[in-house]
């Protein structure tokens, strides 16, 4: 227990050390954020019927993913998960990101534009804003965007409030990106839960709980790293923005165009980022065969994994998995985790599954910068610096979530 409590203190302490404005950190907000994590964890883990109540929201996301899959399969066939015209020797390698994930961005872009034109999103933003202004002092646009990250991906969630992105304060924009990094989308939860079947009980429920818990953690860490200042950041969001579209068809058309621009930016950025990672590993491997960015990160992260509640004997393997998640992505890490499941205790397996549950990796940096800069190109340099910093806040958030679960399990 003391191990995980120490972990929470250290994780917040690391964020404080990297804070851009320590004197304006609201420790009241930090205390509220940690309290919310414990409250959410207690409600969702100790009263399972509550977590099941969120399943209908996830079903909506899965529905959108399902119809997108059907549409993309019509275009790309088996590359998008359709029936293959031949026997698949390695079906586990059949998940192709370009044809299974990127089409969802275009669909969500069009849907969000339509919902904005119909005044649905502005109404939701207004309701959330007025509620959370009195509790966490968050703006409505940040409230909706951060909540959406529980079910949508790193680009799909910001898309829901894209009309507000241009005027978002620096602190709010960073908080939104941090939440995107600290969670995983509903569309991949099913995929990851299938990988974790047999490793932990009820994996889909745990992944959903992990994403919900990591939102308050990401918000508090974001406010520590880049505090909200009264002089530079206003909470008075304009919830009554007029629709920039002339009709529903115009909204869909422009949503499609913006979504396609994002996809092109994401493709180019992923190609370069992963090529640089593989190049660095080739150089390190030439120096020493067992050396890689993942192994180096694993060694560095070992103490942090111990602070989540994992035993020291298991922390090195856990650190390497966390390193794989940060350098490559959480899907690769979960695949490795499923192979190493028997080498961890039941407690450590549960804690580790929460620690890995987030999009905070180098590839996501490219996805966010490439995607959002197509919407707000005038803030591209700012987006780059904030997204790189969100690697820290996103991973610290999932580690905090893992530590809280370590305390309660």
N, C-alpha and C positions, 0 to 999 in steps of 0.2 A: 504493500500500500504506500509506504513512504517513498518507494522507488518511483512510482507514477506521479505522486504529488511533487516530488523533486523535479520530475520531467516537465510538468506544467509550468513550474517556476522558471526552469532553464529555457524552455521554448519561448516564453514571453520575454525572458531576459535577452535572448539572442536577437529578437525583433527590436528590442529597446536599443541594443548596441548598434544596430544598423539604422535607427530612426533618423529621419531627415530633420526632425524638430522636437527634440526630447522635452523641452520646457512646455510644450503645448499638448503633451499626451494626456488624455482624459483617463485617469485610473478608475474613475467611476464606470466609464464605458467598458473598460477591460473587465472589471468585476461583474458587470451585468452580462457581458458576453460569456464568461466562464460559467456563471450561474445558469445561463440559458442552455449551455452545453450539458450540464448535469441534469437539468430539468428535462430536456429533450431525451437524453439517454435513459433516464429513469422511466419516463412515460412510455417510450417506444420499446425498451428492452424488458422492463418489468411488467408491462401491460401490453402484450402482443396484439390484442384486438385493436389498439389505437393505431399501430403501424399498419395493420391490414386496411385501416380506413383510408390510408393514402394510396392504396393500390389502384383506385379508380382513376386518379390523376396519371399514374404511370401507364395505365391501360390506354389513356388518350394519346400519350406519346408513342406507345407501341403501335397504336392504330395508324398514326401518321407515318411512322416508320414502315409499317406493313404496306400501306397504299403506295408509298414511295418505292418500296422494293418491287412491287408489282409493275409499276410504271417503268422503272429502270430495267427490269428484266425483259420488258417488251422491247426496249432499245438495245440492251447489251447481252441479253440471254444469260447463259450460265456464269458469265463474269460478275453478274450482280446477284448471284445466288440461285439462279434458275436451274432447271434440270440440265445436266451436262450430256452431250451427245456421245459420251464415252465413259468408261469406268474411271473414277477418280482414285488414283493410287494413294494420294495423301490428302483426303478431304479436309483435314485440319488446316491445310494451307489454302483453302478455297476462299477465305475472307479477304477480298481485295479492297483496300481502303478507297481507292479512286472511284470504284463502281458501287460500293456499299454505303459509304459514309458521306461523300461529297454531294451526291444527289439530294440528300436530305436538306442541305444548306439552301439549295435553290427553292425547294418546296416550302420550307419554313420562311424564307425571305418573302415569297409571294403571299403566303397566308398572313404573315405579320403586317404586311402593307395593307392587305384587305381589311384586317381587324382594326387597323389604325383608321382607315377611311370610314369604317362603320362606327367609329367612336368607342369601340369596346375597350381597346387598350388605354386610351386617355381616362376613361371612367375608372378602370381598375387601378391605374396609377394614382389617380386622385384619392380613391378610398384607402389604398395602402399608405399613401403619403401622409394623409391626415391622421391615420392611426399610429404609424410608427414615428411621426414627428413628436408625439407625446410620450413615447417610450424610449426608443433608441435614438431619437433625433435624426432619423434618416429621411432623405427626400423620397418622394413617391416613386420616381423613376429608378432610383437605386433599390428600393424595396422590391419592386416588381422584377427587376433584372436579377437581383441576388436570389430571390425565391425561384425564379425560372431555371437557375443553374442546377437545381436538384433534378430536373427532368430533361433539360436541354443541354447541348454541348457548348464548347467554348465560343463558338460563333453564333449558334442558333439563339442562345439566351440574350446576348446583347442586341440581336436583330429585333427582338420584341419591343425594344425601346429605342430603336435606331434614330427616331426623330428627336430624341432628347440627348443623343451622344455628343452632338456638336457643342452644346452649351453646358454639358456636365462639368462640374468642378474637377480639378486634378485629383483631389482626395476621393471623390465619389467614383471617378473613372477607375482609379486604382483599386478601390474596394470591389467594384464590379468584376474586374479582371481577376482579382484574387479569389473571389467566389467561384468563377469559372474554372480556375486552376485547382481548387480544393475539392471539386465534386466530379462525378461522372454522369453522363446523360442516361436517361431512361432507356434509350435505344440500345445502349451497349450493356446495360445491367443484365439483360437476359443472356447475352453472350458470355459475360464474365461469370455469371452464376452457373452456367453450364460447365465452365472450366473448373469451378470450385466445388461442384457436386461431388460428395464423397470426402471432401477435405474439411469442410465445416458444415454444420447442420443449417438448413434453411438459408442458403447463401443469398438468394434474391432479397429476402427481408433484411439481412445484415448489410448488404450493399446500399439498399435504400436508406436504412437508418444512418449509415456512414455518411452519405451525401447530405442528409438533413442536418446531422450534428456538425458537419464541417462548415456550414454556412455561418453560424455565429462565431466560430473560431476564426474563419477567414476575415470576417468583418472587424473583429477586435484587433487582429494582427495588422490589418491594413491601416486601422486608425492609429496603431502604435508606430508603424513605419512612416506613414504620411498622415499626421494628425489633421483633423478638420479644424480650420481656423475661422474665427468669427469674421475676420476682416476680408478673407479671400474666398470663402465658400458659403454660399447662401443656401438655406433650406427652402426658400420660397420658389419651388418649381412652378413653371407655367403649365398647369394641367389642362388648359383649355386651348391647346394649339389647334389651329385649323388644319384640316386635311390638305396635304400638298397635291392630292390627286383629284382629277376632274370627274372620275367615275370609278366604279368597282373594277371595270375592265382595265382602266388606266393604272389602278393600283397594282393589279396582278401583273400587268406587263412590265411596269417599272420595278416591281419586286423581283421578277424573273431576271431582268437585266442586271440589277445590283447583285443578285445572288450569283449569277454567272461570272461577274467581275471578281467576286470574292473567291470563287472556286479556282479561277485562273491564278490569282495571287497566291492562294494556298498551295496549289500544285508546284509552282515554281519555288516557293520558299521551302517546302518539305524536301524537294529534290536536293537543294543546296545544303540544307541543314544536315540531313542524313549523310550526304556525301562527305561533308566535313568531319562528322563523327567517325565514319568508317575510315577516313584518311588518318585521323588522329590515332585510332586503334592500330592501324597498320604500322605507323611510326613507333608507337609504344611497343608493339609486338616485335619489331625488329630490334629494339633495345633489350627486351626480355620477353620470351614467348608467352608467359602467363599474364603479362601486363596489359591492361586495357582501362579505358575510362571507367567502365562499370566496376572493375575490381578495385581501382583507386577510390572511387566513391564509396564502395562497400566498407573499406577499411576506415575511411574518415567518418562514415555514418554509424559505425558499430556502437559507440557510446550513446548516440541518440536513440538507437533502437532499444538499447538496454533501459533507457529512461522511460520508454513506453510501457515497461512491465515485462519484457522478454528477458529470460535468464541470460547471463553473460556467456554461457557455453553456446547458446543458440544465436547470440546477437551478431556474430560475424556473418553467418549464413543469411540472417535477416537483413543485415546491412548491405550485403551484396545484392539481394533482391531489390532493396530500396534504391540502390545505385542503378540497377538495370531499369527500374521504373523511371528514374529521373533522366538518364542518358538516352534510353530508347523510348519505352512507353509502358504503361501499366498492364497492357494486354500481354506483352512479352513476359513481364514480371509474374503475372498470374499463371501463365503457362509453366514457367519454371517452378513456381510455388507448388503447383499441383503435382509436379514430379518429386518434389522434396518434402511433401506433406508429412510423411511418416517420420521424418527426422526432427519434427517439432512436437512439443507437448500440445495438448488440446487448448490450453490457455494461450500459448504463444501463437498458435494457428489463428485463433479468433482475433487477437490483437493485431497480428500482421496483416490479416485480410482488411482491417480498417485502415492501417497505415498506408497500404498500397492503393487505396480507393480514391484516386484523384488524377486529374489530367495534367498536373504540374510536371512537365518534361520539356526537353529542348525542342522537340517537334511542335508542341503546343505554342511555344513562343513564336515560331514561324507562322503557324496557323492564325493566331490572333493578330499579329502585326500585319500579315498579308491580307487578312479578311477585313479588319476594322479600318485599315488605312485606305481601303477603297471607298469606305463610307465617309470618313473624315480625313481626307488626305492632308489637310492643313495641320493636323495634329500627329503626323506620322512619327516625327522624331520623339515627341512626348510619349506616344504609344510604345515605341521601342524601349525606352528607358523604364517605363512603368511595367511592361510585360516581363522584362528580364528580372526586375525586382520581385515580381509576383511568383517567380520560381521559388523564392525564399518563403513568402507568405503562404503560398499554396501548400508546400510540403510541410511547413511547420504546423499548418492547420490540421492536416491529416494525422500528423504525429500527436497533436494535442487530443484529437478525437480518439486515437488508439490508446492514449494514456488514460483518458476518462473511462473507456471500455475496460481497460486493464484494472482500474480501481473497482468497477462495479461487477465484474465477472468473477 
